């Protein structure tokens, strides 16, 4: 049975259609590259179209040209396993593909490989990177701490500074906590109001800022006053609020001064 028939008839073809991937075999002696059906779908080419390792050079985004040249060289060499991410320009537009390849283990001088469409994953990572950079630019000039609360998981997922160091708790500790653990730090008298405060953002307008004060317990089991100002940060495709962004400030000294007056 030929390698291309193995690729097309092996049950992995069902997996390829689900995870948007393709597999291939390269014979450097014959300079023959055999693709599964999934590979043709990735590149938007008709099944059976003759291909060679240089196909990556024909479709690569110019920004990834040098990486594609390395891929072609490593495929032709057939000596070492590799994993490379490439941006390709295909019929459907720009596509991010992860190429993973390795030499055959049966003594034959051949290269086996899998290409996986990671376009959505790459897009999400770029979006997250852009969003994080945007947040950092804002928070560098912010007087207090910037925090992001995820409405769906009911937890704080981001803090730009160590506001809680003064009370003996670090950001990494708090973001690793479960929703119940995070809420256990809040004064029982303030918790109902804090819950209503967060839940109220389900019907908040994008430009609406809401504020409240509450107490959080330090490691010495003393209560520490904080002030929080929040607004909608991100909505889902259905318009529901997914995240809110907050400015959190230490209000302990302010409260102590108020009590002295």
C-alpha atoms as one frame of an Amber mdcrd trajectory, in Angstrom:
protein
   0.000   0.000   0.000   1.392   3.437  -0.921   2.131   6.047   1.787  -0.496
   8.410   0.374  -3.134   5.676   0.567  -2.151   4.977   4.160  -2.500   8.663
   4.974  -5.919   8.954   3.364  -7.446   5.691   4.591  -6.104   5.608   8.148
  -8.786   6.714  10.676  -6.675   9.788  11.499  -8.457  11.494   8.589 -11.515
  11.755  10.840  -9.399  13.483  13.459  -7.933  15.832  10.846 -11.356  17.112
   9.860 -12.177  17.907  13.476  -8.939  19.605  14.526  -8.202  21.168  11.113
  -4.948  19.356  10.502  -3.172  17.342   7.857  -0.376  14.765   7.719   2.371
  14.058   5.221   5.306  11.819   4.286   8.402  13.006   2.444  10.817  10.740
   0.553  14.043  12.684  -0.155  15.351  10.010  -2.543  12.379  10.407  -4.868
  11.869  14.039  -3.824   8.243  13.029  -3.308   5.918  14.692  -0.809   2.668
  12.826  -0.144  -0.205  14.672   1.501  -3.325  13.516   3.304  -6.681  15.037
   2.391  -6.377  17.310   5.420  -3.255  18.949   3.998  -5.028  19.840   0.768
  -7.855  21.361   2.782  -5.394  23.432   4.849  -3.843  24.896   1.699  -7.101
  25.138  -0.231  -5.789  22.955  -3.065  -7.525  20.218  -5.051  -6.804  16.677
  -3.896  -3.964  15.120  -5.844  -2.307  18.417  -6.781   1.456  17.691  -7.062
   3.339  19.245  -4.136   6.883  19.490  -2.831   8.477  20.909   0.346   8.879
  24.195  -1.520   5.089  24.590  -1.308   5.701  26.429   1.984   7.785  29.032
   0.148   4.983  29.519  -2.396   2.398  30.272   0.285   4.312  31.765   3.201
   3.617  35.269   4.482   6.669  37.375   3.486   7.279  38.115   7.173   7.897
  34.399   7.797   9.996  33.770   4.683  13.185  32.884   6.565  11.299  30.422
   8.782   9.773  28.764   5.720  13.213  28.401   4.151  14.374  26.630   7.329
  11.352  24.314   7.184  12.118  23.323   3.584  15.753  22.702   4.474  14.875
  20.539   7.491  12.331  18.506   5.518  14.863  17.817   2.759  17.525  16.930
   5.329  15.315  14.301   7.010  17.586  14.057  10.051  16.029  15.961  12.970
  12.597  16.504  14.456  11.321  20.071  14.500   8.308  22.218  15.308   7.708
  25.558  13.585   4.780  27.994  13.415   4.235  29.694  10.050   1.826  32.276
   8.709   0.589  31.138   5.299  -1.364  32.939   2.585  -3.912  30.488   1.171
  -7.188  30.718  -0.753  -9.224  31.431   2.373  -6.837  34.177   3.507  -4.081
  34.294   6.122  -3.699  31.111   8.126  -1.390  30.249  11.037  -0.079  26.685
  10.860   2.039  24.677  13.303   4.309  22.184  11.536   5.643  19.261  13.546
   7.895  16.720  11.823  10.200  13.836  12.700  12.371  11.233  10.914  10.859
   7.800  10.260  11.808   5.273  12.956  11.801   2.168  10.750  15.212   2.812
   9.232  13.822   4.439   6.093  15.174   7.856   5.195  11.827   9.611   5.249
  10.273  12.520   7.087   6.816  12.323   8.665   4.865  15.406   9.573   1.653
  16.951  10.797   0.417  20.476  10.052  -2.204  21.906  12.421  -4.303  25.017
  11.807  -3.689  27.271  14.840  -5.212  30.409  13.285  -7.798  30.920  16.023
  -5.315  30.183  18.807  -2.824  32.603  17.256  -5.498  35.278  16.877  -6.527
  34.945  20.517  -2.911  35.128  21.688  -2.317  38.277  19.623  -5.527  39.802
  20.948  -4.511  38.984  24.518  -1.043  40.416  23.940  -2.509  43.607  22.483
  -4.989  43.895  25.329  -2.295  43.304  27.944  -0.089  45.953  26.342  -3.025
  48.364  26.322  -3.701  47.678  30.003  -0.043  48.172  30.895   0.061  51.529
  29.125  -2.936  52.717  31.134  -1.863  51.282  34.455   1.641  52.755  34.364
   0.055  56.160  34.928  -2.748  54.989  37.223  -2.485  56.133  40.880  -4.099
  52.979  42.250  -4.151  49.342  41.288  -5.925  48.153  38.155  -7.783  44.854
  38.497  -9.838  42.773  36.077 -12.762  40.692  37.322 -14.182  37.854  35.215
 -17.957  37.736  35.653 -18.248  34.176  34.315 -15.651  32.619  36.657 -16.478
  35.092  39.465 -12.801  35.675  40.196 -10.227  38.429  39.868  -7.844  37.354
  37.124  -5.454  40.303  36.863  -3.767  42.924  39.045  -1.081  45.278  37.757
   0.510  45.978  41.133   0.991  44.446  44.542  -1.668  46.412  46.408  -2.081
  43.639  48.946   1.548  43.481  50.051   0.767  45.916  52.858  -1.744  43.468
  54.276   0.479  40.428  53.827  -1.158  39.003  50.721   0.368  38.875  47.269
  -1.423  39.184  43.945  -0.299  35.693  42.862  -1.904  34.216  45.973  -5.202
  36.000  45.391  -5.515  35.227  41.672  -4.867  31.545  42.447  -7.781  31.434
  44.900 -11.234  30.026  44.150 -14.226  32.424  44.118 -15.162  31.286  47.635
 -11.616  31.815  48.909 -11.438  35.299  47.420 -14.745  36.237  49.018 -13.690
  34.853  52.397 -11.193  37.740  52.614 -13.986  40.321  52.548 -15.666  41.476
  55.744 -18.958  39.640  56.257 -20.754  42.944  56.810 -19.509  44.237  53.439
 -19.842  41.023  51.412 -23.555  41.279  50.493 -23.027  44.800  49.209 -19.893
  43.735  47.352 -21.801  40.871  45.701 -24.583  43.249  44.624 -21.945  45.669
  43.346 -20.421  43.040  41.028 -23.731  41.511  39.959 -25.038  44.966  39.099
 -22.672  45.201  36.152 -24.834  42.734  34.224 -27.002  45.701  33.206 -24.351
  48.443  33.323 -23.728  50.770  30.402 -20.262  50.792  28.836 -19.435  54.316
  30.013 -20.896  53.884  33.504 -18.495  53.974  36.480 -19.598  52.515  39.820
 -17.845  52.904  43.161 -17.897  51.378  46.643 -15.766  50.867  49.758 -15.222
  47.588  51.545 -12.912  45.868  54.033 -10.500  43.017  53.383  -8.818  40.892
  56.075  -5.012  40.977  56.415  -2.875  38.105  57.712  -3.089  39.499  61.241
  -6.898  39.201  60.855  -7.345  42.974  60.927  -9.713  44.733  58.532  -8.223
  46.957  55.836 -10.322  49.501  53.920 -10.215  49.608  50.108 -12.015  51.795
  47.585 -13.008  50.369  44.201 -14.181  52.144  41.026 -15.240  49.900  38.133
 -16.694  49.877  34.629 -17.436  47.345  31.884 -14.221  46.184  30.207 -15.279
  43.400  27.820 -18.510  41.918  26.483 -19.101  38.582  24.795 -20.467  38.124
  21.274 -23.982  38.079  22.731 -23.484  41.455  24.441 -23.272  40.072  27.969
 -20.646  41.545  30.270 -17.670  39.162  30.573 -15.104  41.311  32.393 -15.073
  44.516  34.393 -12.009  46.670  35.014 -11.471  48.379  38.356  -9.240  50.911
  40.023  -8.549  49.792  43.602  -7.050  52.164  46.180  -5.884  51.751  49.753
  -8.357  53.729  51.895  -7.094  52.618  55.315  -5.419  55.906  56.278  -8.365
  57.878  54.956 -10.727  55.900  57.170  -8.442  56.227  60.166  -8.286  60.019
  59.695 -12.073  60.158  59.373 -12.419  58.354  62.717 -10.102  60.883  64.400
 -12.238  63.843  63.331
